[in-house]
Amino acid sequence: MADSNSTQQGVPSTGAPGSSAERPGGGLEPAPPGGAEYQAPVSGRARRGMFGVRGSGDTSGYGGLRLPAYVPPAAERPYGGWFDEVADNLFAALQDQGLPADAVQQVTVDRGEITFYVHRDHLLAVCRTLRDDPALRFELCSSVSGVDYGPEVSQRLHSVYHLTSMTYRRRIRLEVAVEVDDPHVPSVVPVYPTADFQERETWDMFGIVYDGHPALTRILMPDDWDGHPQRKDYPLGGIPVEYKGAEIPPPDQRRAYS
């Protein structure tokens, strides 16, 4: 379904003459799963209790709650609304540039949002296409963040990008999944300069290494900090803090007065 913005900008609606669906050749779908290196992305993990409390009493009353991991399935066309137009134009533009079909590994539509899972080797090319193609025009990277789904999950580290088209008033999400032993992702700063400090924060908290970043240093923790605090395997106990010559013990080691 085309919107008024696309009509005003002179971009044909999906399936209309001259639209992306009319471009020569196919390639309007992501690579089918099951390839040698393809792994369906995991976007959740099982949860026990309301707050994940372990090793002590859960006073919330939800200690027996068990929730399985939620993994949104890969979506199939039609995705609905303007999602089809964006997907058609993206896949057609990538094909025109000679990029392989597995550049976009999976498309997911969940909770009214569309996510493109992108192979890290083609992340920069996909971002440039989304920014520069006249039918897409995702000019702004409004957010870069990280997710860690835990040691029991394959490709547990995800780098997440929220892209905004100010021309067409649309918003999409890109995700790149990597292994914790090889957490390298190309920096998108050459395409979206706004990602500079956001990639630094994601490196600081999750340890995702953004290759090509102009200055990938810590932004929240001290430069000599050991580890990445928002990883699931990071110890939850506190650390002592030095303040005005005194050492304050972490909360789990302080003296109780009750």
Rosetta blueprint (number, residue, H / E / L):
1 M L
2 A L
3 D L
4 S H
5 N H
6 S H
7 T H
8 Q H
9 Q L
10 G L
11 V L
12 P L
13 S L
14 T L
15 G L
16 A L
17 P L
18 G L
19 S L
20 S H
21 A H
22 E H
23 R L
24 P L
25 G L
26 G L
27 G L
28 L L
29 E L
30 P L
31 A L
32 P L
33 P L
34 G L
35 G L
36 A L
37 E L
38 Y L
39 Q L
40 A L
41 P L
42 V L
43 S L
44 G L
45 R L
46 A L
47 R E
48 R E
49 G L
50 M L
51 F L
52 G L
53 V L
54 R L
55 G L
56 S L
57 G L
58 D L
59 T L
60 S L
61 G L
62 Y L
63 G L
64 G L
65 L L
66 R E
67 L E
68 P L
69 A L
70 Y L
71 V L
72 P L
73 P L
74 A L
75 A L
76 E L
77 R L
78 P L
79 Y L
80 G L
81 G L
82 W L
83 F H
84 D H
85 E H
86 V H
87 A H
88 D H
89 N H
90 L H
91 F H
92 A H
93 A H
94 L H
95 Q H
96 D H
97 Q L
98 G L
99 L L
100 P L
101 A H
102 D H
103 A H
104 V E
105 Q E
106 Q E
107 V E
108 T E
109 V E
110 D E
111 R L
112 G L
113 E E
114 I E
115 T E
116 F E
117 Y E
118 V E
119 H L
120 R H
121 D H
122 H H
123 L H
124 L H
125 A H
126 V H
127 C H
128 R H
129 T H
130 L H
131 R H
132 D H
133 D L
134 P L
135 A L
136 L L
137 R L
138 F L
139 E L
140 L E
141 C E
142 S E
143 S E
144 V E
145 S E
146 G E
147 V E
148 D E
149 Y L
150 G L
151 P L
152 E L
153 V L
154 S L
155 Q L
156 R L
157 L E
158 H E
159 S E
160 V E
161 Y E
162 H E
163 L E
164 T E
165 S E
166 M L
167 T L
168 Y L
169 R L
170 R E
171 R E
172 I E
173 R E
174 L E
175 E E
176 V E
177 A E
178 V E
179 E L
180 V L
181 D L
182 D L
183 P L
184 H E
185 V E
186 P E
187 S L
188 V L
189 V L
190 P L
191 V L
192 Y L
193 P L
194 T L
195 A H
196 D H
197 F H
198 Q H
199 E H
200 R H
201 E H
202 T H
203 W H
204 D H
205 M H
206 F H
207 G L
208 I L
209 V E
210 Y E
211 D E
212 G L
213 H L
214 P L
215 A L
216 L L
217 T L
218 R L
219 I L
220 L L
221 M L
222 P L
223 D L
224 D L
225 W L
226 D L
227 G L
228 H L
229 P L
230 Q L
231 R L
232 K L
233 D L
234 Y L
235 P L
236 L L
237 G L
238 G L
239 I L
240 P L
241 V E
242 E E
243 Y E
244 K L
245 G L
246 A E
247 E E
248 I E
249 P L
250 P L
251 P H
252 D H
253 Q H
254 R L
255 R L
256 A L
257 Y L
258 S L
